[in-house]
């Protein structure tokens, strides 16, 4: 597949990967909590600015990897330091660098203990997540994949809620099990081809038996990360106990690593196995959409409700991917971004309420329409987006996924219809009980300028992607067609 050189006079991808790591190490050298906050914000904002040339110089007509950096690492083992992005990874990189300064800002007052260590973990997470989306060598990919495990574990275990030990251990064990299966698949590919260089491994003709076992290992690893039903049980516990920034990173970026892996590796390396085993993935996706929707209806904790809604939303992503239709793939990619924006914003809103009421229970946060009008405006927009109200970003993504599903199998698609209905039911229930329900809510401070600053970009993204998704779709279409053709060629 095509590799296109970096047009910039510096190593753009290495810069945006390792700049947050540099900031994290620098934070450890300075004393003072305010200095740690300021430095984390400066480095994350600088990384956002340095990522913009990637967007402006990216050529959407090319399906191969662009801004490629390629150096020998350990030639004897076939290892390369290889980075590159295409239309699949670029939007996820941009989502990561957008949310990183937002996570710093939302933690400005919420985190009061071990601030330096907290900001260190946030920046280390940013490095690892960008590295996953940019790596073109499997060893490098695996290092970054594992690199996010420790800081995320620490975010939950140190700054989490009352059951943080249980939640962090469950997250660690599930993720570690998935990583073992991922490593098995990588080693199998190396023994087969003698290289870890991903472009040399993609779109090759492997026998079906080999594809089956590699797909199975990949699928378990990525299903845990997404997470798909029935591997989802670690997610609600992790979300409920994690600090707000941890929940935002977890929902908005970490879950996308699983769906990214399905598309990049299951489609590109094991297309025949993906095609033959797709019905299993589709059935599990539909079960996740319906099952999680019903669970959301009974939740009293706002964070737990949003966590289960993530399982349903990611079910739409995997359903769209394994519809093997261009509509479905476009919808899946849009939903990955939409979920990152909307669900991340909802967790931010719950964090804002928790700082004021010290409770995440719906019953303890009623009658907000009377005392927090600016908050209600943002929260209402994000709730409407979450259930796919027309004019918001999730509407377009879910519509495309449903079109892909109907094009593949009309009977199967009919089972998905209750999903958006359930989403509307539980989000409107949440809105009714928090905003419009009369309650004895004491006077609460409305949004501060800092809170408006980190919610506003996400609100703009919700509306912009709802009314004008063509720009985002244009970035990814050539790359999506390449992977779709790989699967269709195996049919």
Beta strands, then each sheet from edge to edge (+ up, - down):
strand 1: 3-5
strand 2: 65-74
strand 3: 79-85
sheet 1: 1+ 2+ 3-
end
